[in-house]
Amino acid sequence: MDPLDHDLIALLRQDARLSVATLADKLGVSRGTVTNRIRKLEDSGVITGYTVRLRPDSRPQEIRAWMSIAVEGNDMRTVIAKLLGEPGVAALHDTNGRWDLLAELRAEHLAGLSQVLERIRLIKGISSTETSIHLETYRVAD
């Protein structure tokens, strides 16, 4: 990736709905260049998709939690692969310190969260977990 790719990605991160013409104008290149760059970034797996960001309080009934996870021995890759396939895991972060991974969990209700926790705890290679339920957000960073 070159500086143009980085600038293009930065613009798309701010607003993935910008038109190719607007992106081309902001980057000072042709529309064809923008189209080709986006296609190459998608084909190479750098851009894996587009999404909508919601305010955390826009789904007041949704249960959110964070699970700290300790992984046994050399099972990290296997555990990460299984966690990424778990629909209740909204995000997964590699960390340092006492815990190896931090998973952001989401469920429609407490019973659903309980099911997510149970499935995760059954993953071979996880030695221990600690879960905290999200109660309130005081500041939303962009």
Secondary structure, 3 states (H helix, E strand, C coil): CCHHHHHHHHHHHHCCCCCHHHHHHHHCCCHHHHHHHHHHHHHCCCCCCCCCCCCHHHCCCCEEEEEEEEECCCCHHHHHHHHHCCCCEEEEEECCCCCCEEEEEEECCHHHHHHHHHHHHCCCCEEEEEEEECCCCCCCCC
